[in-house]
Amino acid sequence: MADDKNQNEQQSAQNTESVRDLADLGNIAGDAPEADAAVVAESTAPLREQELDQYGRAYATGRRKDATARVWIKPGKGTITINGKEQETYFARPTLRLVINQPFAITDREGQYDVIATVRGGGLSGQAGAVKHGIAQALTKYEPALRSTIKSAGFLTRDSRVVERKKYGRAKARRSFQFSKR
């Protein structure tokens, strides 16, 4: 036991003697500034390739609640067409138009892409969320470098919340029928 302690003390003394400053520590660990520069250069390069169709558009599908949106984006003047109608006529509420434009606002690409979307199912709020999800997905396919910005904002994640189903013996999903004393 005493011999083991002496050996451990000798090894630790050798380790502390060989490391005198941070440069020695980097050499021992095999970590050199050139290796760090190579890692940084690899991380700045986009990990994915640009995915375009034969017409130079990026396609993606967005979903929210019961709504599904098929979205195509291409460089343009910033017009957004949904089911053949302009954005202002299809989504009359300003909050819904704000939701749709969030992916462009967060990436500073407002007015640079034309969007064509077809939406089915759900209500207007769900459809706006589906178009937003589709635009975010398509934008990352057109410009893969924007993926980290859009992902950190949470726009690539499908919002899986849906309406809870009605249960037997209940007025709605959770609400009970009104109690009657007599």
N, C-alpha and C positions, 0 to 999 in steps of 0.2 A: 504494500500500500504506500509506504513512504517512497519507494522507488518510482511508482507511478506519478506521485505528486511532483517529485523532482524533475521527471521527464516533461511533464506538462508545463512546469515553470520555465524550463530551459527552452521549450518550443515557443512559448509566448514571448520570452525575452528575445529570441531570434527574430520573431515577427515584428516586434516593436522597434528593434534596432534597424531593420531593413527599410521601414517606412518612416521617413523623416519629414516629408511634406506631401501635399496633395498630388504633385507630379509623380512621385514614387508610387503612390496608391493607384494612380491611373495606369502606370506601367505594369504593376503587379496584376491588376484585374484584367489587363489586356484591352483596356479601353483607351482609344486614341481619338483625338479630335477629328481625324480623317474619317473614322468609322461613324462618328456622330453626324458629320456632314452628309455621308451616304444615306443614313437613315432618314434624315430630314428631306433629302431630295426624293426619296422613294415615297414619303408620306404626302408630299405636295402633289404628286402626280395622281390623276384620277384613277381609281381602282376599276371603274367600269368604262365601257365603251359607249359612244353615242349610238342610240337606236333610232333610226329613221326609216320611214317607208319609202316607196318609190317616188312619192311626190315631195319628199323633203320634210315630212311632218312627223312629229312624235305622237304616239298613241298611248293612252292609258285608260284604265277603268277605275272609276271611283265609286265607293259605296257608303251609304249612311242610312240607318234605319231600314226601311223597305225600298229605298230609292237606289237606282243604279244609273250611273252616268258614263257614257262613252265619250272620251275627250280627245280631240286632235289639236295640237298647237303647231304654229309655224310663224316665222318672223313676219311682222306686219305692222299695222298702225295701232293695234290695241283694241280692235273690235271683238266683242264677245257675242256669239250667236248661239242661242239655246233653242233646240227644236224648231229651227227656221225663223225664230223671232229675235229681235235685239234684246240685250240684257235688261234695258229699262222697261220694256213692255212685258217680258216674261216674269221678271222679279221686280214688282212694283215697289216693294218696301226697300228703303235705302240700307237697312241692316243686312238684308240678304245679299245685296250687291257688294256691300263691304266684306261679307264673308267670302264671296267668290274671289275678290281681288287681294285677299290676304297673302297668298303665295307670291304674287308679283310684288307686293309692297315690301315684304320682308327680304326679298332678294334684289331690290332696286331695279326691277325689270318692267315697271308700269309703262304701258303704251308701246312695248316692243314686240309683243306677240299677238297674233290673231288666234282666237279660240273658237272652235266649232264643237258643240256638245249636243248629244241626244240623251235625254233623261226619261226614265220610266219609273213608275211606282212611287209610293209615298206621297207626302205633302210637300209644300213649297220649302219648308225649313229643311227637311231631309234631302230634298233635291239640291238645295244650295250647298249643303254639306257634302253631298256626293260629287258635285261639280268641283268644289274646292279640293277634295281628295284627288280627283282625276287630274286637275291642273297641276297639283303638286307632284304627282307621279310622272306626268308627261314632261314637266319642266326638268326633273332630274334625268329623264331619258334624253332630252335635248341637250342639256348642259350638265354633265355628270359632276362637275366641280361644285355645283350648288347643292349637292346632296346633303352635305353636313349641315349647312345652314337651314335647309328645309326640315331635315330630320330633327335637329335640336329644337325647332319650333313646334314639333309634334304633328306636322301636317301629313307625314307619310303613314302614320298609324291610322288604321281604320277604327272609327269610333263604333264599338260593338254594342253600345247601349240600344236596346229595342224596347218596345212597349211590352209590359208584363201581361201575360194572358189572364183572362177572367177565370176565376175559380168557381166551382160548384158550391152553392150555398152562400154566395157573396153577391153583393150588388155590382161590384166591379172587381178589380184584381185583389184588392185588400179591404175595401169598404164593406162593412156589414150592413144588412138591412136595418131600417130604423126599428128600435126596440119599442114595443107597445106593452104598457103595463096591463091594460085591460082590453 
